[in-house]
Amino acid sequence: MSARLRLSDLGRMALSWAISSLALIAAAAVLPGLSSSSPWQLVAAAAVTAIFGIIIRPVLIAVATTIGWLAVALLAITSQAVAMHAALLVLPGVEATSFWTLVAATWIAAAIATVLTWMATAGNDDAFTAALRRFGHKTGTVSDPGVDGVVFVQMDGVPFPVAHWALQSGTMPTLARWVSSGSHRLDEWTVQLPCTTPASQQGILHGTCDRVPAFRWYDRELGRVLVANRPADAAVIEARASNGRGLLADDGVSVSNLFSGDAPLSMMTMSKVNIGRGSRETRRTVARFVARPDGFTRSIARTTAEVVRERFQAASQNRRNVVPRMHRSWTFALLRAVSNALMRDLNLAIVAHQMMRGARSIYVDFVDYDEVAHHAGGTRLESLEVLTRLDQALAVLEEVTHECPRRYHFVVLSDHGQSQGAPFADRYGTTLGELCSTLTSQGVLSLEENVESWGRAESLLDDLSGDKGVREQTAGKAAAKLRSHSSQGTANTTDDLVVLGSGNLGLVYAPQDERLTLEDIEVRWPRLLPGLAAHPGIGFIAVLSREHGPVVIGADGYRRLRPDEVSGLDPLRDFAPHAARVLLRAVEMPTSPDIYVNSAVDPSSLEVSAFEDLVGAHGGLGGWQDRGTFVAPTDLVEPGLEIHGAEQLHEVLVSILERLGHRTDLTADGPVSAPASAP
């Protein structure tokens, strides 16, 4: 096996040299400031530059990691030029008029090499996989090689029916091979209400969904709106949920999540950005990634291609008059490119590095499908196409396992599903906030814009910005600019009502310390509850009554949830059988709104209407948004397992770790000994 790998690596090195030589020759042909006595001098220059790059790059990476984000950015632009400059000092026959000529030459050559590499490898990820194995440098050593590791891969927002179809259709051949071989089993899990990443990830990683009523909500304790993908707010949310024994407490690593799961190391994780070790480790890993010609330039090319792909697909939807659809802006195209190209590659690089150092457990969130499904629709071709690229990511990580100091198992899951339909405002000509304002004749602070996408880009910039000083002046400013788009309404408010959209789940609050009951609302705004319940776009509203407890109200009837009694037409008749159960818990949470509003669902098409400007949505009930995906090793989970809610899923994942020998040193307050494979 090792000899075969060495031969294949030598073959890739030879191919890389040939491609680099051709690219450099082409760059010299189009760049007046770069000349050589013969093409063979450029071939030699390509080889010497590669050798010098191996020597110089670690020094540049160390400097960039210490200085911060600005140095990382400069490293991405100039590192290869520095290596080429050193090579030309010892190699006669090749001349450049200035250092910036070399910068231009390396970028032109990198662009050409990217195209040639793609053509030579038929667009597969073999070269990238080999680069990731080299990226990890030497394999780490661990004190417990007999303990297997686990990589938890979250495919954000993929509903079980879509995953099942993807395996049958050949869209995800790697995952299909695992399932068909019997090594893994595909199961469905029932997502709690709200069907959002904050509630699910908190439940999965920390074992509790308490106090998370939506993606963003008015927090009575703090007197302001909390937004789960703002770092400061994510830190508050996690502090309330953490007991020190999260899923990743035993030498785990959190990558690109909202919460850490009590991992000793968190990278691009919202609740832990700007915390020294995580930020420094993120900068080190990103610096090593962008310094490689086969890393950063590949990602830049893919990012550019993703923008082009998105603009073409958006135009195609318009041309074919696909409905429902929404306007897909250039801003979304850029954000999609960041999440579906640059961040996916960075996630792969980080996970591969942590696997090769021997981390016991890793939890990474790939948001690719969720990002596209929100704007294109969860069952549309462009969304399903993303699943193929996610499957390729699984194949890359599977190959990396051959170089790791311990055996790794893969668990693939989604945090929620996705439902489709025209936005509420498009379908009914009014927003939920406007409707509430009309019914109450009161001022309304309405936050119904989609903020998930901004947070994903912000997590990278915030973690790179790290500590104070130069970092704060560079990446910190960029992150602050993103925050201005994603955190409206987080200040204190004196409006009469706060109305928030979370997919097709609406939240209505009177901004005060105490929660209003049904009786309070009827006295204060007598038209509000009947008007909401009677609206054709609203399936039901849920409130807490002093006399009757949790109550669900529809246009033609109501349902008490404790005890379970229906009067008139059941407002939950068009929803899943578990709707009453998950609603009961959600309505009884102290942080829940005064009024939960769930949009109507079409029983035949399963379409819902998001209160945000989204075609694919999740948050409430209706459609496939509460149908999560769970793919786990067959020998590590009980057969016939039924999972209801993220808290039960947490217990299942913890049991997997315990079966493998993890968590033996955890006390009631967390780990008692140093990690077995500290970096």
C-alpha positions in Angstrom: 0.0 0.0 0.0 2.7 2.5 1.0 4.8 1.8 -2.1 1.8 2.3 -4.3 1.1 5.6 -2.6 4.6 6.7 -3.0 4.6 5.9 -6.7 1.3 7.7 -7.1 2.6 10.7 -5.2 5.7 10.8 -7.4 3.4 10.7 -10.5 1.4 13.6 -9.1 4.6 15.6 -8.4 5.8 15.0 -12.0 2.4 16.1 -13.4 2.4 19.1 -11.1 5.9 20.1 -12.3 4.9 19.7 -15.9 1.8 21.8 -15.5 3.6 24.5 -13.5 6.3 24.7 -16.2 3.7 25.1 -18.9 1.8 27.7 -16.8 5.0 29.7 -16.2 6.0 29.6 -19.9 2.5 30.9 -20.7 2.8 33.6 -18.1 6.1 34.8 -19.5 4.6 35.0 -22.9 1.9 37.4 -21.8 3.8 39.4 -19.2 6.4 41.8 -20.7 8.3 42.2 -17.4 9.3 38.5 -17.3 11.8 37.0 -19.7 14.1 34.0 -20.0 16.9 32.9 -22.3 15.0 29.7 -23.2 11.8 27.8 -22.2 14.0 25.3 -20.4 15.1 28.0 -18.0 11.5 28.5 -17.1 11.0 24.7 -16.6 14.0 24.8 -14.2 12.6 27.9 -12.5 9.3 26.0 -11.9 11.2 23.2 -10.2 13.5 25.5 -8.1 10.5 27.7 -7.1 8.7 24.6 -5.8 11.7 23.5 -3.7 12.2 27.0 -2.3 8.6 27.2 -1.5 8.9 24.1 0.7 11.7 25.8 2.5 10.4 29.4 2.7 6.7 28.8 3.3 6.9 27.6 6.9 8.7 30.8 7.9 6.2 33.0 6.1 3.3 31.1 7.8 4.8 31.5 11.2 5.2 35.3 10.7 1.7 35.6 9.3 0.2 33.6 12.2 1.8 35.9 14.7 1.0 39.2 13.0 -2.6 38.4 12.1 -5.2 38.7 9.4 -3.4 41.3 7.3 -0.3 39.2 7.1 -2.4 36.1 6.1 -3.9 38.1 3.3 -0.5 39.3 2.1 0.8 35.8 2.3 -2.0 34.6 0.0 -1.0 37.2 -2.6 2.8 37.1 -2.4 4.1 33.8 -0.9 4.7 32.1 -4.2 6.3 35.3 -5.6 8.7 35.3 -2.6 9.6 31.7 -3.4 10.1 32.6 -7.1 12.2 35.6 -6.2 14.5 33.4 -4.1 14.7 30.9 -7.0 15.7 33.5 -9.5 18.5 34.7 -7.2 20.3 31.4 -7.7 19.1 30.5 -11.2 20.5 32.4 -14.2 18.7 33.0 -17.4 15.3 34.2 -16.0 14.8 37.9 -15.2 11.9 40.0 -13.8 11.7 43.8 -13.9 10.3 44.0 -10.3 9.0 41.9 -7.4 5.4 42.9 -8.4 6.1 41.5 -11.8 6.8 38.2 -10.0 3.5 38.6 -8.1 1.6 39.0 -11.4 3.5 36.1 -12.9 2.7 33.7 -10.1 -1.0 34.6 -10.2 -1.2 34.3 -14.0 0.7 31.0 -13.8 -1.6 29.8 -10.9 -4.7 30.6 -13.0 -3.4 28.7 -16.0 -2.2 25.8 -13.8 -5.6 25.6 -12.2 -7.2 25.2 -15.6 -4.6 22.7 -16.8 -4.8 20.7 -13.6 -8.6 20.5 -13.9 -8.3 19.2 -17.5 -5.6 16.7 -16.6 -7.5 15.3 -13.7 -11.0 15.4 -15.3 -12.1 17.8 -12.6 -11.8 15.2 -9.8 -10.4 15.8 -6.3 -7.5 13.4 -6.4 -4.9 16.2 -6.5 -6.7 18.2 -3.8 -6.8 15.0 -1.6 -3.1 14.5 -2.1 -2.5 18.2 -1.2 -4.5 17.8 2.0 -2.4 14.8 3.0 0.8 16.9 2.4 -1.0 19.9 4.1 -1.1 17.9 7.3 2.7 17.7 7.3 3.7 14.7 9.4 1.2 12.5 11.0 0.7 13.2 14.7 1.3 10.8 17.5 -1.3 9.9 20.1 -1.1 8.1 23.4 -4.2 6.1 22.7 -4.0 4.8 19.1 -6.4 2.0 20.0 -9.2 4.4 20.6 -11.0 5.2 17.3 -11.9 8.7 16.4 -15.2 10.1 15.0 -15.8 12.8 12.4 -19.3 14.2 12.6 -20.3 15.8 9.3 -23.3 18.1 9.4 -24.9 18.6 6.0 -26.9 21.6 7.0 -30.6 21.5 6.1 -30.8 18.3 4.1 -34.2 16.6 4.6 -34.4 12.8 4.9 -36.5 12.4 1.7 -34.0 14.4 -0.3 -31.1 12.4 1.2 -32.9 9.1 0.4 -33.5 10.1 -3.1 -29.9 11.3 -3.5 -28.6 7.9 -2.5 -30.9 6.1 -4.9 -30.2 8.4 -7.9 -26.4 8.2 -7.7 -26.1 11.9 -6.7 -24.1 10.9 -3.6 -22.1 7.8 -4.6 -19.7 7.8 -1.6 -22.5 7.9 0.9 -24.5 5.3 -1.1 -21.5 3.0 -1.1 -21.3 3.2 2.7 -25.0 2.4 3.1 -25.1 -0.3 0.4 -22.1 -2.0 1.9 -23.8 -2.3 5.2 -21.1 -0.2 7.1 -23.6 2.6 7.6 -27.4 2.9 7.9 -29.6 5.7 6.6 -32.2 6.8 9.2 -34.6 9.7 9.7 -34.8 11.7 12.9 -37.6 14.0 14.0 -36.5 17.6 14.5 -37.9 19.5 17.4 -39.6 22.9 17.2 -38.1 25.3 16.2 -36.5 23.5 13.2 -33.5 25.8 13.2 -29.7 25.4 13.4 -29.4 27.1 16.8 -31.9 24.8 18.5 -30.6 21.7 16.8 -26.9 22.4 17.2 -27.4 23.4 20.8 -29.3 20.1 21.4 -26.8 18.0 19.4 -23.7 19.5 20.9 -24.8 20.4 24.4 -27.7 18.1 25.0 -30.4 20.7 25.5 -32.7 22.8 23.3 -33.9 24.9 26.1 -34.2 28.7 25.8 -33.8 28.7 22.0 -37.2 29.5 20.5 -36.1 30.4 17.0 -33.1 31.6 15.0 -33.4 35.1 16.6 -35.7 36.2 19.4 -36.4 38.9 21.8 -34.7 38.0 25.1 -36.7 39.4 28.0 -33.8 38.9 30.4 -31.5 41.1 28.3 -34.1 43.4 26.9 -32.9 43.0 23.3 -33.0 40.7 20.3 -30.6 37.8 20.2 -29.3 36.6 16.8 -27.7 33.2 17.0 -25.1 33.8 14.4 -23.7 36.9 16.0 -20.6 36.0 18.0 -21.5 37.9 21.2 -25.0 36.5 21.1 -23.8 32.9 20.4 -21.5 33.2 23.4 -24.5 34.1 25.6 -26.6 31.3 24.3 -23.9 28.7 24.7 -23.1 29.9 28.2 -26.7 29.2 29.2 -26.6 25.7 27.8 -23.1 24.4 28.6 -22.4 22.1 31.5 -18.8 21.3 30.5 -19.7 17.9 29.2 -20.7 18.7 25.6 -20.3 16.2 22.8 -16.8 17.4 22.0 -15.5 17.9 25.6 -13.1 14.9 25.3 -10.4 16.3 22.9 -12.9 17.3 20.3 -12.7 20.1 17.7 -15.6 22.3 16.6 -15.3 23.6 13.0 -17.6 26.2 11.4 -20.5 25.7 14.0 -22.6 28.1 16.0 -21.6 26.4 19.3 -18.5 24.6 20.5 -19.9 21.5 22.2 -17.4 22.3 24.9 -14.5 21.4 22.5 -11.0 22.3 23.7 -10.4 23.7 20.2 -12.9 25.7 18.2 -12.3 27.1 14.8 -14.6 29.5 12.9 -17.2 28.7 15.6 -19.5 31.6 16.4 -19.6 31.3 20.2 -15.8 31.1 20.5 -14.4 33.6 17.9 -11.8 36.0 19.2 -10.7 33.5 21.8 -6.9 33.3 21.6 -6.2 29.6 20.9 -9.0 29.1 18.4 -8.2 32.3 16.6 -4.5 31.6 16.4 -5.0 28.0 15.3 -7.5 29.2 12.7 -5.0 31.8 11.4 -2.2 29.2 11.3 -4.3 26.7 9.4 -5.7 29.3 7.0 -2.1 30.7 6.5 -0.8 27.2 5.6 -3.7 26.7 3.2 -3.5 30.0 1.3 0.3 29.8 1.1 0.0 26.6 -1.1 -0.4 27.2 -4.8 -2.6 24.1 -5.0 -4.8 25.5 -2.1 -5.7 29.1 -2.3 -5.7 29.5 -6.1 -7.9 26.4 -6.4 -10.4 27.9 -4.0 -10.3 31.3 -5.7 -11.0 29.6 -9.0 -13.9 27.6 -7.5 -15.2 30.7 -5.8 -15.3 32.6 -9.0 -16.9 29.6 -10.8 -19.6 29.5 -8.1 -20.5 33.1 -8.7 -20.8 32.4 -12.4 -22.8 29.2 -11.7 -25.2 31.1 -9.4 -25.8 33.9 -11.9 -26.5 31.4 -14.7 -28.8 29.3 -12.5 -30.7 32.4 -11.4 -31.1 33.6 -14.9 -32.2 30.1 -16.0 -35.0 30.1 -13.3 -36.2 33.4 -14.6 -36.1 32.3 -18.3 -38.0 29.1 -17.6 -40.4 30.9 -15.3 -39.9 28.5 -12.4 -42.3 29.2 -9.6 -42.1 29.8 -6.7 -38.9 31.7 -7.0 -37.3 34.9 -5.6 -34.9 37.5 -6.7 -31.3 36.2 -6.3 -29.0 39.2 -6.0 -25.3 39.6 -6.6 -24.8 39.8 -2.9 -26.2 36.3 -2.5 -24.0 35.1 -5.3 -20.9 36.3 -3.5 -22.1 34.8 -0.2 -22.9 31.5 -1.8 -19.4 31.5 -3.4 -17.8 32.0 0.0 -19.8 29.2 1.7 -19.9 26.7 -1.2 -16.3 27.1 -2.4 -13.8 28.9 -0.1 -15.2 27.8 3.2 -15.8 24.3 2.1 -12.2 24.0 1.1 -11.1 25.6 4.3 -13.3 23.2 6.3 -11.8 20.3 4.5 -8.3 21.5 5.2 -9.0 22.1 8.9 -10.7 18.8 9.4 -7.9 16.9 7.5 -5.3 18.6 9.6 -7.1 17.8 12.9 -7.6 14.2 11.8 -3.9 13.9 11.0 -2.9 15.2 14.4 -5.2 12.6 15.9 -8.1 14.6 17.4 -10.5 12.2 19.0 -13.7 13.8 17.6 -14.4 16.5 15.1 -17.8 18.2 14.3 -18.0 20.2 11.1 -20.9 22.0 9.5 -21.1 22.2 5.7 -23.8 24.8 4.9 -23.6 24.4 1.1 -27.1 22.8 0.5 -28.9 25.0 3.0 -27.4 28.1 1.5 -28.6 27.3 -2.0 -31.9 25.7 -1.0 -33.0 28.9 0.8 -32.8 30.9 -2.4 -33.5 28.3 -5.1 -35.7 25.8 -3.3 -34.8 22.6 -1.6 -35.9 20.2 -4.4 -34.5 22.3 -7.3 -31.7 20.9 -9.5 -29.1 23.5 -8.3 -29.7 22.5 -4.7 -29.5 18.8 -5.5 -26.3 19.4 -7.5 -24.7 20.7 -4.3 -25.2 17.3 -2.7 -22.7 15.8 -5.2 -20.1 18.2 -4.1 -20.8 17.4 -0.5 -20.4 13.8 -1.3 -17.0 14.5 -2.9 -16.0 16.2 0.4 -16.8 12.9 2.2 -14.7 11.0 -0.3 -11.8 13.4 0.3 -12.0 12.9 4.1 -12.3 9.1 3.6 -9.0 9.2 1.7 -7.3 11.3 4.4 -8.0 8.6 7.0 -5.3 6.4 5.5 -2.7 8.9 6.8 -4.1 9.3 10.3 -2.7 8.1 13.6 -6.0 6.5 14.6 -8.9 4.9 12.8 -11.8 7.3 12.1 -15.6 6.6 11.8 -17.9 9.0 10.0 -21.3 10.1 11.1 -23.3 12.2 8.7 -26.4 14.1 9.8 -28.5 17.1 9.1 -29.6 19.6 11.8 -33.1 20.0 10.2 -34.8 19.6 6.9 -36.2 22.1 4.4 -39.6 23.1 3.1 -40.4 25.0 -0.1 -42.9 27.7 -1.1 -43.4 31.3 -2.1 -42.5 33.9 0.6 -45.5 35.1 2.7 -45.1 38.7 1.5 -45.1 37.7 -2.2 -48.1 35.4 -1.9 -50.3 37.7 0.3 -49.0 41.2 -0.4 -48.1 41.9 3.3 -45.4 41.0 5.8 -46.2 39.5 9.1 -45.1 42.7 10.8 -47.4 44.8 8.6 -50.3 42.5 9.4 -49.6 42.8 13.1 -49.4 46.6 12.9 -52.7 46.7 11.0 -54.5 44.5 13.6 -53.1 46.4 16.6 -52.7 50.0 15.2 -49.4 50.0 17.1 -45.8 50.5 16.2 -43.9 47.4 15.2 -40.2 46.6 15.0 -40.2 43.9 12.3 -37.1 41.8 11.5 -37.9 39.5 8.7 -34.7 39.6 6.6 -32.6 36.5 6.1 -29.4 36.8 8.2 -28.0 33.3 8.1 -25.7 33.8 5.1 -24.0 36.9 6.5 -23.1 35.0 9.7 -21.3 32.3 7.8 -18.9 34.8 6.2 -18.6 36.7 9.5 -17.5 33.6 11.4 -14.4 33.3 9.2 -13.5 37.0 9.4 -14.1 37.2 13.1 -12.0 34.2 13.9 -9.2 35.5 11.7 -9.3 38.9 13.3 -8.4 37.3 16.7 -7.0 39.6 19.3 -6.7 43.4 19.4 -4.3 45.6 17.5 -3.6 45.2 13.8 -6.1 42.3 13.5 -8.9 44.5 14.8 -8.0 47.2 12.3 -8.3 44.8 9.3 -10.5 41.7 9.6 -12.3 43.3 12.5 -13.6 46.1 10.3 -14.6 43.7 7.6 -16.5 41.6 10.2 -18.2 44.7 11.6 -19.4 45.6 8.1 -21.0 42.2 7.7 -22.6 42.6 11.2 -24.3 45.8 10.1 -26.2 43.6 7.6 -27.0 40.7 9.9 -27.9 42.2 13.3 -30.5 44.9 12.9 -32.7 45.2 15.9 -30.2 43.9 18.5 -30.3 47.2 20.4 -32.9 47.9 23.1 -36.4 48.7 21.7 -39.4 50.7 22.9 -41.7 49.6 20.1 -45.1 48.3 21.0 -44.5 44.9 19.3 -41.4 43.1 18.1 -42.1 40.8 15.1 -39.4 38.3 14.0 -39.4 35.9 11.1 -37.6 32.5 11.4 -38.4 30.7 8.2 -42.2 30.0 8.2 -42.2 30.5 12.0 -43.1 34.0 13.2 -42.6 35.3 16.7 -44.6 38.2 18.2 -43.4 39.9 21.4 -44.5 42.8 23.5 -41.0 44.0 24.6 -41.3 43.8 28.3 -40.1 41.7 31.2 -43.1 39.5 31.6 -44.6 37.2 29.0 -48.2 38.1 27.9 -50.9 35.4 28.2 -53.8 34.9 25.9 -56.0 36.8 28.2 -53.5 39.7 28.3 -53.4 39.9 24.6 -57.2 39.8 24.2 -57.5 42.8 26.5 -54.7 44.8 25.0 -55.2 44.0 21.3 -58.6 42.3 20.9 -58.3 42.0 17.1 -54.8 40.5 17.0 -55.4 36.8 17.7 -58.6 36.5 15.7 -57.1 38.4 12.8 -54.0 36.3 12.7 -55.8 33.0 13.0 -58.3 33.9 10.3 -55.6 35.0 7.7 -55.4 32.5 4.8 -51.6 32.4 4.9 -51.5 31.4 8.6 -52.0 27.7 9.6 -52.2 28.3 13.4 -51.0 30.5 16.2 -49.9 29.2 19.6 -50.1 31.1 22.9 -50.0 30.5 26.7 -53.3 30.9 28.5 -53.6 31.5 32.3 -56.7 29.4 32.3 -56.1 26.7 29.7 -52.3 26.4 29.4 -50.7 26.1 26.0 -53.4 26.6 23.3 -53.2 26.3 19.5 -55.7 28.5 17.6 -56.9 28.1 14.0 -59.5 29.9 11.9 -62.2 27.4 12.8 -61.2 25.8 16.1 -58.6 25.5 18.8 -56.6 22.8 20.5 -55.5 22.7 24.1 -52.2 20.9 24.5 -52.3 20.0 28.2 -54.6 18.0 28.4 -54.9 17.4 24.6 -58.4 18.5 23.7 -59.8 19.8 20.4 -62.7 22.1 19.9 -64.0 22.7 16.4 -61.7 22.0 13.5 -58.2 20.9 14.7 -55.8 23.6 13.7 -53.0 21.0 13.4 -54.9 18.7 11.1 -52.7 19.5 8.1 -49.5 19.0 10.0 -47.5 15.9 11.1 -48.8 13.7 13.9 -46.0 14.9 16.3 -47.0 18.6 15.9 -48.9 18.8 19.2 -46.0 17.2 21.1 -43.3 19.5 19.8 -45.5 22.5 20.1 -46.3 21.8 23.7 -42.6 22.0 24.7 -41.9 25.0 22.5 -44.8 27.0 23.9 -43.9 26.2 27.5 -40.3 27.5 27.2 -39.9 30.7 29.2 -38.1 32.4 26.3 -40.9 31.6 23.8 -42.7 34.6 22.3 -46.1 35.9 23.4 -47.4 34.5 20.1 -46.0 31.8 17.8 -47.3 32.2 14.3 -46.9 29.2 11.8 -47.7 29.7 8.1 -50.2 27.5 6.4 -49.1 24.3 4.6 -50.6 23.0 1.4 -51.6 19.4 2.2 -51.0 18.2 -1.4 -47.8 20.1 -2.3 -46.4 20.5 1.3 -45.5 24.1 0.4 -45.3 26.7 3.1 -44.7 30.4 3.1 -41.6 31.8 4.8 -42.0 35.1 6.7 -38.5 35.8 5.4 -37.8 36.4 1.8 -36.9 32.8 1.1 -38.2 30.0 -1.2 -36.7 27.3 0.9 -37.3 27.6 4.6 -37.2 26.0 8.0 -38.2 27.0 11.5 -41.7 26.0 12.0 -43.9 23.1 11.0 -45.1 21.9 7.6 -43.4 20.1 4.7 -40.0 18.4 5.2 -38.3 20.9 7.5 -38.7 18.6 10.6 -37.4 15.5 8.8 -33.7 15.2 9.6 -31.1 12.9 8.1 -28.9 10.5 10.1 -26.3 8.2 8.7 -24.2 6.3 11.2 -21.9 3.2 11.4 -24.2 0.2 11.7 -22.1 -1.4 14.5 -22.2 1.7 16.6 -26.0 2.4 16.8 -28.9 0.3 18.0 -31.1 -1.1 15.2 -34.6 0.3 14.9 -33.6 3.4 16.6 -36.2 6.2 16.8 -34.8 9.7 17.5 -37.2 12.5 18.5 -35.5 15.8 18.9 -31.9 17.0 19.0 -31.5 16.1 22.7 -32.1 12.4 21.9 -29.7 12.7 19.0 -27.1 14.0 21.4 -27.5 11.0 23.6 -27.1 8.7 20.6 -23.9 10.5 19.5 -22.5 10.4 23.0 -23.2 6.6 23.1 -21.2 6.2 19.9 -18.2 8.0 21.6 -18.6 5.9 24.7 -18.6 2.7 22.8 -15.3 3.7 21.2 -13.7 4.4 24.6 -14.2 8.2 24.8 -15.4 10.3 27.7 -13.9 8.0 30.4 -12.1 11.0 32.1 -15.1 13.4 32.1 -16.5 14.4 35.4 -19.7 16.3 36.1 -17.9 19.5 35.2 -15.9 18.3 32.2 -12.5 16.8 31.4 -10.1 16.1 34.2 -7.0 15.4 32.2 -5.1 16.9 29.3 -6.2 15.8 25.8 -4.4 12.8 24.4 -3.4 14.5 21.2 -2.8 18.2 22.1 -1.4 20.1 19.1 
